[in-house]
Amino acid sequence: MAKNKLRRFREMKEWSNVFEPTLSLENNEEFELKGNWNKNYFQNENPIVLELGCGKGEYAIGLAKHFSNKNFIGMDIKGARIWVGAKDAVENGIENVAFLRSKIDFITTYFAPAEVDEIWLTFSDPQPLKPRKRLTSKSFIDRYRQVLKPGGIIHLKTDSDLLFESTLEEIEEHGYNCLEKTWNLYGEIPDDLDARTKDILHIKTHYENLFTAKGFDIKYCQFKID
Ligand SMILES: C[S@@+](CC[C@H](N)C(=O)[O-])C[C@H]1O[C@@H](n2cnc3c(N)ncnc32)[C@H](O)[C@@H]1O
């Protein structure tokens, strides 16, 4: 493994804002923060917002700076990417954000029923050949339902026509409640969105910058699944 990656992994072990659980599922070992993120980590009762597939965590960090009255958790399997966001939070004293290194597939292992208020999916892989691996496929949405509070919102921001179209199809097919949708976010931010939401839609991730530079329109939708 590259030296740089190893250094990042070592550093992250020292930081209290990164969790890299290694649970023995055979022994039914429970994740200690499941159901206790607020009580034992954030030490407040604020709403919990997840960024799934957070990469370098720009959205989680950007949101945490905007909303000091909410708690944010970025989740991704790639440690070297999480390192970037976690380092930013450590160096800048951003205490309402944490990072969880794991597959999103196991989200119900890490969060208790109704522990989560909101979910952001930022530039998720469109998975053209493996639709079931898309983070808005039914099996993932069913997992999110288990951890979201009733009325919890899912946001999707993407460059991908394929992912956006398939998500809108899932919304239609399963009767989710679509609250906002636009095929060209920066061309037509909906007028009736409140100023704070408009502001946070302008937070740009690493992948958003890459795709914007290539001329892709950025799509956005938000929906409820109950
Ligand atoms: C295209 S990148 C986007 C990263 C970041 N959100 C951004 O916009 O820059 C997709 C990220 O999702 C993560 N990812 C995809 N599927 C995942 C899964 N099932 N579990 C955990 N992470 C996943 C990848 O590791 C990768 O960092």
The ligand as a MOL file (V3000), in Angstrom:
LIG
                    3D

  0  0  0     0  0            999 V3000
M  V30 BEGIN CTAB
M  V30 COUNTS 27 29 0 0 0
M  V30 BEGIN ATOM
M  V30 1 C -18.1060 9.2980 -6.8030 0
M  V30 2 S -17.5840 9.2870 -5.1630 0 CHG=1
M  V30 3 C -18.3320 10.7610 -4.4950 0
M  V30 4 C -17.6280 11.2260 -3.2420 0
M  V30 5 C -18.1590 12.5670 -2.6680 0
M  V30 6 N -19.5120 12.4510 -2.2280 0
M  V30 7 C -18.0210 13.6740 -3.6770 0
M  V30 8 O -19.0600 14.1370 -4.1810 0
M  V30 9 O -16.8940 14.0860 -3.9350 0 CHG=-1
M  V30 10 C -18.5940 8.0240 -4.4490 0
M  V30 11 C -18.1540 7.6200 -3.0460 0
M  V30 12 O -19.0910 6.7050 -2.5250 0
M  V30 13 C -18.3970 5.6720 -1.8420 0
M  V30 14 N -19.2560 4.4870 -1.8710 0
M  V30 15 C -19.9220 3.9880 -2.9470 0
M  V30 16 N -20.6480 2.9090 -2.5810 0
M  V30 17 C -20.4280 2.7360 -1.2490 0
M  V30 18 C -20.9040 1.7890 -0.2880 0
M  V30 19 N -21.7590 0.8240 -0.6190 0
M  V30 20 N -20.4700 1.9200 0.9870 0
M  V30 21 C -19.6060 2.9180 1.3420 0
M  V30 22 N -19.1250 3.8290 0.4750 0
M  V30 23 C -19.5350 3.7390 -0.8060 0
M  V30 24 C -17.0990 5.5150 -2.5860 0
M  V30 25 O -16.1010 4.9620 -1.7690 0
M  V30 26 C -16.7980 6.9500 -2.9950 0
M  V30 27 O -15.9740 7.6290 -2.0760 0
M  V30 END ATOM
M  V30 BEGIN BOND
M  V30 1 1 1 2
M  V30 2 1 2 3
M  V30 3 1 2 10
M  V30 4 1 3 4
M  V30 5 1 4 5
M  V30 6 1 5 6
M  V30 7 1 5 7
M  V30 8 2 7 8
M  V30 9 1 7 9
M  V30 10 1 10 11
M  V30 11 1 11 12
M  V30 12 1 11 26
M  V30 13 1 12 13
M  V30 14 1 13 14
M  V30 15 1 13 24
M  V30 16 1 14 15
M  V30 17 1 14 23
M  V30 18 2 15 16
M  V30 19 1 16 17
M  V30 20 1 17 18
M  V30 21 2 17 23
M  V30 22 1 18 19
M  V30 23 2 18 20
M  V30 24 1 20 21
M  V30 25 2 21 22
M  V30 26 1 22 23
M  V30 27 1 24 25
M  V30 28 1 24 26
M  V30 29 1 26 27
M  V30 END BOND
M  V30 END CTAB
M  END
